[in-house]
């Protein structure tokens, strides 16, 4: 049966979820799944976890098999010691490649938010036959104006001490408001507190610190842009205070993809879940265009 873009969005019969643990590239990964249909992998930003997409999943599950993992080191996933797991774009992408194989998803669409956008880009560039469509949401690809706590993380000795031992709730809240939720007018109630509770354990703090240090170097991401063959959509929050809309427009131009601006801050999935899901569904259900560099145009709203 054919379906017009966006049909099936909503909560009725689509919000039932299940979670399971999957071993992927030497780490146990917690995965939330919902819905049925073409597979859609959602990748969260640094420090947070799959709860970023909690409100959006209900809207997407009517049209897709939604798979939302906690990256290694975050949420309910295993938090390996950095000595045995190389936190960063490549390691995360390799783990997700194994996860897709373990779940038998076949060809997938991938949506990454913030740092997760860099992971999604890496996965699409390294495995072009796996990724059908790519969605990057306020993605960290170009060097942004860093939060002072990101810079502090790379300070020898002091950075590790701050993130692994001294980071309290007040400072952590300031970090989330200045990075993941930069410019947000709405953050789901209790989200910051639950994220801190997940972060506030020695192994989790160590993983977060290693990730923050690794994500600062985006040179490999920029170098991989020409290798992406998947049909691409870049989504940006107009009020993103960490990276201006022009960053998103540039990214869409280099990917020869679509560009959409939503009326929110840096975290559209949490701030405007229905509008975000509608934008995703419209793109993912559209017939892919052929990737011809001279024929593609950026669509800006």
Phi, psi and omega in degrees: 000133180283157181219132178284153180307130177094342179295137181100352178292144177133184187263339187296112176071003186245356188263002177291130184232156173225157177228149180207165176254136180229135177274125183216119178053044174081009180224142177278125183244128174277130183235132172258132179234149177202148173082182179215156182126201178301141184284134177231117181263125180252128185240123186277171180281176178292150175075322179275194179212195189295348175302340176309325185260011186305312183289329184283326185305318181300327180282332184270334188292345176286345184239339187223161166274102185272129180235115184237098180273155163273122178300151176309133181099352186227158178057228182264006178281164177297149182238079184296153174296138179302343177291336181244352176226121185273082180308132181154180187301313183293316181297316179297316180297320179295320178297319180290328175299315177296321180298315179300318179294317182296326180273354180064040186283337185071214180286138189230163163257148185231134177233123180236137180250134177059233176302326178300335174295322176295323177294315179299318178299317179298316179298317181293324181285322182280332185226068184299332180284346182271322188265115181281308178223149185235129177237124180245124187246111184042050191284143173276102178231315177262153178302125179260171170290109187288148169289148184298334179284336172291314178297319181298329182298332182270000177289127180305135178066303183297323180297315179294320180298316181298307187284328185270341185226320192265345185294111178262180185299317183297315180290323179296318177300317179299321180295311181298319180292336181263354183232275185305317183250029182302123179083003183288137174266346180218126173236130182309137183302131177081356184295316180296318181295318180291326178293319178295320179300322178289326181284330192277063174212148186308313182294322180291319178297319180296318179294318179298316180298315180298321180292317181297321177295316185289324187288345182294331182269102183256013183299323179294328179294313179299320180294334183272350181308315181293345183271355180281123179252348182291147170302133190234147173229132174249126179245135183224143172277129184301326185262017176304117183269352179269319180225121184292162181305328181300330176298317179294319179298319178296317181297315178298321180297317182288333176272355185055047184239183177281158178223128181230137177249129177250153184275083182193186176270219188280351186235071181307321182301328181267331185274316181228065188301321183290315178296321179296313180297321179296317178297315179298312184297318178302317180289314186290331181269353178286151177293127182300141175270154178288138182278090178244108187309328183275348185253343185279148177225154177271130178257118183246139177236000000 
